């Protein structure tokens, strides 16, 4: 029983780590979500729809996307 539970926990942990590789451009902030917010929205409309059902929340651009440094391009 404990081994099965351990396997389930590992699968859940690995699947969430795989989803964390992509930084979605929109986040819901406020309403007790913490400083990092809820950043899993591809469009502003998705973010606004999620924020509309929560109290004291707002949508903004994901800070990780906003301040992401692009690799410098090599001169040809």
JOHU-V229933 format. One record per residue. N is the residue number from 1. RES is the residue in one small letter. SS is DSSP state (hx for helix, st for strand, lp for the rest). Layout:
BEGIN
N:RES:SS
N:RES:SS
END
This chain:
BEGIN
1:x:lp
2:x:hx
3:x:hx
4:x:hx
5:x:hx
6:x:hx
7:x:hx
8:x:hx
9:x:hx
10:x:hx
11:x:hx
12:x:hx
13:x:hx
14:x:hx
15:x:hx
16:x:hx
17:x:hx
18:x:hx
19:x:hx
20:x:lp
21:x:lp
22:x:lp
23:x:lp
24:x:lp
25:x:lp
26:x:st
27:x:st
28:x:st
29:x:st
30:x:st
31:x:lp
32:x:lp
33:x:lp
34:x:lp
35:x:lp
36:x:lp
37:x:lp
38:x:st
39:x:st
40:x:st
41:x:st
42:x:lp
43:x:lp
44:x:hx
45:x:hx
46:x:hx
47:x:hx
48:x:hx
49:x:hx
50:x:hx
51:x:hx
52:x:hx
53:x:lp
54:x:lp
55:x:lp
56:x:lp
57:x:st
58:x:st
59:x:st
60:x:st
61:x:st
62:x:lp
63:x:hx
64:x:hx
65:x:hx
66:x:hx
67:x:lp
68:x:lp
69:x:lp
70:x:lp
71:x:lp
72:x:lp
73:x:lp
74:x:lp
75:x:lp
76:x:lp
END
